[in-house]
Amino acid sequence: MSRGNKSWRWPMIVIGLLATHVVAMVTVVMVATRDGSFAVTPNYYEKALNWDKAQEQKRASERLGWKVEITTNDRGELEVRLVDREGRGIADAEVQVSFYHHAHANELVKLLMKTDGDGRAVQKVTLRHSGLYQFECTAKANQQTYSTSMTQIMQGGG
């Protein structure tokens, strides 16, 4: 009879180890997918494929000398100001802005704005979180294109 008990010992150890592994993997998957704020950087693969083009656009933008300033005002509006090399506002520019909070990359916001005579474009936006934001901006005016990427701290409160 003792011979029969020993014959089940090693198969039970193997089954126990496999079951422990399955339980551990299910637990890891549940923990990894529970928090919705974990996200892959938006369009990371396309950005990698187009890296050379992006670097050329970056150099062209630097030669152009334009700058984008992004702020929020006390009315909860996102204000974008596009200026030329001398600091003068660029009027009638079409500005595309995409942004997300670094801790909430799954909450990507995309805006299409048009600047006024002073180079300002304003749009009502609720920044749900304070902290570090990633901005991608593309501006088109006078048959020229300017692109920039910036990281900046913003006050949220919505």
N, C-alpha and C positions, 0 to 999 in steps of 0.2 A: 504494500500500500504506500509506503514511503517513496517507492520508485515512481509512482504515478504523480505524486505531488511535485517532485523535482522536474518532471517533464514539462510542466506548465510554467515553471519559474521564468525561464528566459523569454518565451513568447510574451508573457505578461509584462516583463520589463520593457521589451521593445514596444508593445502596444501602449504602455504607460508613457514612454518617452514621446511617441508620436502624438498621443492625445495632448500631452503637455505642450508640445510644439504648436499644434493647431490652436489651442486655447490662447497661447502667447501671441500668435500671429493675428488672430481675430481681435484681441485686445489692442494691439498696436495699430491696426487699421482703424478701429473705432476711435481711438485717441487722436490719430492723425487727421481724421475727417470730421471730427466733431466741431471744431472751431471754424466758422465760415470766413474769418478774416485771413486765413491762410490762402494765398493765391499765387499762381505763377505770374511773373511779370507779363503784363499785356503785350501780345505780339512779339514775344522774345525770339521766336524762330524766324519770322520775317525780318526782324531787325538784324539778326545774325547773317541772313542771306544777303541783305542789302547793305552790309557794313561799308563796303567800298564807296557806294553811292552816297551814303550818309556822311562819310568823311569828306567827300568832294563838296557836298552841299554845305557842310560846316565851314570849309575853307572859303567857299564863295560867300557865305554869310559874313564871315570875318572881314573879307575884302570890302563888302558892302558897307560895313561900319554901323549898321542899325543896332538898336538895343530895344529890349522889351522890359518893361517894369510892370510887375503884378502886385496889386495891393487889394485889401478889402476896405470898404468904408463903413461908417457907423449905421448905414441902412441895410447892411447885409448883402451888399453888391460886390461882385468881383470887378475890379477896374484894371484894364490893361492899357498901357500907354506905349506906343511905338514911336521911337524918335530916330532921327538920322545921326550922322557922325557929329554934327554941330549941336545936337540936342534939340532940334526943332521937331515938332510933331509931324508925323506923316499922315496926311488926310486921305480919306476914302480907301483905306487899306482893308482887305478882307483878312481877318485873323482867325485862325483855327487854334483852339486851345484844348488840350486834353490833360487831365490831371487826376491824381489819386493820392490818398494819404498812404504813407509808407507802411503803416500797420494794417491797412485795409485796401490792398491793391485790387481786390475784387469789386470795389466801388468806383470804377472808372467813370469820369464825367467828361463829356465832349461838348464843346461850345463852338459856335460859328458867330463871329462878331464883325462889325464894320466900324472903323474909326471915324471920329468927327474931324472938324477942321484943326483941332489941337492934337490929333493923334490919339485920342482917348476912345476906348470902347468900354461900355459898362453893361453888365448883365446881372440880374438877381440870381444868386446862387446860395444854397444853404451848405455851409461847410459844417458837417456833422461832428468833426473831430478837430481839436487843436493839435498842432504838432508839425511834423515834417511832411511836406507835400512834394511830389514830383510833377513838374510841368513840362509839356512838350508844346512848343508854339511854332506855327508856320504863318507868316504874313506875306501877302501878295499885294504889291502896289507898283504902279508905273512899269509894268511888265518885268518886274524883278521879284524874286522870291527870297525870303529870309527865314531860316529855321534855327531854333535854339532849344536847348534842353536845360532846365534849371531845377535845383532843389532848394526849397525855402520853407521857413517856419511860418505858419499861418495860424491865426486865431479862429477857432471854430466856436460853435455855440448853438447850432441848430438842433 
